[in-house]
Amino acid sequence: MEGPPPCGPEVDGQTGRHGGRPSTLQGKPQPWAQSWLDGPDFQNCLNADGAFCWQLPAELSQIAGLIMEYFDLIQKRYSVRAYKPDPVEDAKLAKILEAARLAPTGANRQPFQLIVVHVKGREAELRRVYHREWFTQAPLVICACGLPAQGWVRGMDGFNCTVVDVTIAMDHLILAATDLGLGTCWIAAFDVAAARRVFGLPHGVEPIALTPLGYPADQPGPKERKPLTELVRYERW
Ligand SMILES: Cc1cc2nc3c(=O)[nH]c(=O)nc-3n(C[C@H](O)[C@H](O)[C@H](O)COP(=O)(O)O)c2cc1C
């Protein structure tokens, strides 16, 4: 993961050059970065040769490449509701599952299990779990389950972290899938009793979320989100 290339003369690795306007980094358009680039953390400058340079604080220059890729990824993820039948490569599935394994959990209890289901031949029973045509278009469905008896419980009020743990693992999985060009869709509106039957869940294992896993056959729509002013408060409610 490379940071920005040096802009000469190099000043202890803190300067970077890009090809023209400050809306591009590493040669790719990065519209989301514009306000950041325009902000006080960036000191725009021109090189001796006239090339546009931007200067990062040292700590940001270390992680600039990482930040760009992370924001690209979360921008790229969307709820895929049409899938190609193409198989998911075993190596990709392994990486996606590894991403879930590395997720943080309360007190590192890891109170989750992921059930990977091959859809072919099970379409009818899977539709009983979640009745949407696109749900069984992908070659795989993943059911993320929680084991509350293994989850960390906050002593003060008895709050059990299992659902939080499962959700973080699922988000790791979903973002890893996006990174590998695969599509997913969080599904919580499924029939829990049917899920218990179809996936053979024993007592004490709770299905929390499902997702198909396969190659997208649709396109993302616009990201509709509340503005930060409606989502963030500072210092107190
Ligand atoms: C916890 C959770 C449950 C969801 N359940 C469903 C669902 O049952 N069916 C569905 O089609 N989408 C479901 N979604 C997808 C949301 O509708 C979607 O994430 C949201 O509209 C934002 O769109 P985007 O994912 O394309 O950015 C769920 C998302 C989350 C996070």
The ligand as a Gaussian input file, in Angstrom:
#p B3LYP/6-31G(d) Opt

LIG

0 1
 C      -29.003000      -4.699000       9.817000
 C      -29.473000      -4.558000       8.386000
 C      -30.550000      -5.299000       7.948000
 C      -30.976000      -5.239000       6.620000
 N      -31.978000      -6.045000       6.188000
 C      -32.323000      -6.026000       4.881000
 C      -33.312000      -6.941000       4.393000
 O      -33.855000      -7.741000       5.117000
 N      -33.621000      -6.906000       3.057000
 C      -32.993000      -6.034000       2.197000
 O      -33.296000      -6.063000       1.008000
 N      -32.051000      -5.136000       2.643000
 C      -31.706000      -5.132000       3.957000
 N      -30.725000      -4.284000       4.403000
 C      -30.062000      -3.376000       3.458000
 C      -30.454000      -1.904000       3.671000
 O      -31.720000      -1.688000       3.138000
 C      -29.382000      -1.046000       3.001000
 O      -28.135000      -1.281000       3.610000
 C      -29.679000       0.444000       3.070000
 O      -30.861000       0.740000       2.370000
 C      -28.553000       1.268000       2.477000
 O      -28.296000       0.907000       1.141000
 P      -26.861000       0.357000       0.667000
 O      -26.573000      -0.881000       1.494000
 O      -27.039000       0.019000      -0.786000
 O      -25.836000       1.410000       0.911000
 C      -30.315000      -4.354000       5.729000
 C      -29.221000      -3.614000       6.178000
 C      -28.795000      -3.736000       7.479000
 C      -27.568000      -2.971000       7.912000

